[in-house]
């Protein structure tokens, strides 16, 4: 089949981008030809690239111009199916990997002052995204929506009235062979030497892009609370986002020797192997790829109930935070994994669970849906 895929940016960073690269790889390995409609790409080997021109500024015109220009390019090609990973018109299957934008705006109420929260709903960027999102779910061409958690399915049904039978839950997947835990001992020693840590320091790992949504602020405050309890705890932050506010917070709390921000990395595996606990107290998270990868690397996970991956964490793989804005609860959940036996048991359970969520299974589920959609169109 000729399969079109739409994504504004195709880079090695970010959960949606990593998922797309793995999905494309799976399609091509099965003999399908993939056409990528994007404004920016890196490392897209074997793909037919269709460059989508965008207006770079202001931001709302960038989103709007990509949506309109991508749909025009798609209409010119003879494609069997079009899968969108961004909100644009004229696609057969939309993967809502970024979740529901309306729901994210509503969840920001607890983060902002009343004035700033009101201004979000008047911001041209958010108004544009909401308008495109609404149009997408009412587009007659759209045959199916793929979500990576049950909670996102419920959000779309609640906000846009889309029938549940048109929304398919396909969880993210990992490539189990990429995670060789025999590397853990060596990488642990190497990483601790690099950071200047003592062997008994408990190293927490945070991996994510978009620090505010991922809950980095409350996590830093949780580290401060643990330090006050005289716990030897350090935090390593991998990812991209607006770093200045968090560096200022680190300075104000006197955590310069306890929190390390190293920026985005293409290969995060050495950091998984070298850490003790993975922590991602997201305020809104459809389903975290990073959590699933951390589990595959044998790390226990502390994450929030608002992270879709919590739906599959029922076997002692870590801890679930009910209130991700509460540093005290985050600190207590982390503290419960300081016990070495408990931590090792959770790490083993996490790895076993992650190995049942493979990218091969995800690709097969996606292709089955694509074939169903194409078959319905032909008939």
Secondary structure, DSSP 8 states (H G I E B T S, - for coil): -EEEEE-SEE-SSSHHHHHHHHHHHHHHHTT-EEEEEESEESS-TT-EEEE-----SSHHHHHHHHHHHHHHHHHHS--SEEEESS--SS-SEEE-TT--HHHHHHHGGGTS-HHHHHHHTT-HHHHHHHHHHHHHHT-TT--EEEESSHHHHHHHHHHH---GGGEEE----B-GGG--GGGHHHHHHHHHHHHT--TT-EEEEEE-S-HHHHTHHHHHHHHHHHHHTT--EEEEEES-S--HHHHHHHHHTT-TTTEEEEE--S--HHHHHH-SEEEE--SSBS--HHHHHHHHTT-EEEEETTBGGGGG--SSSEEEES-TT-HHHHHHHHHTT-SHHHHHHHHHHHHHHHTTSBHHHHHHHHHHHHHHHHHHHH-
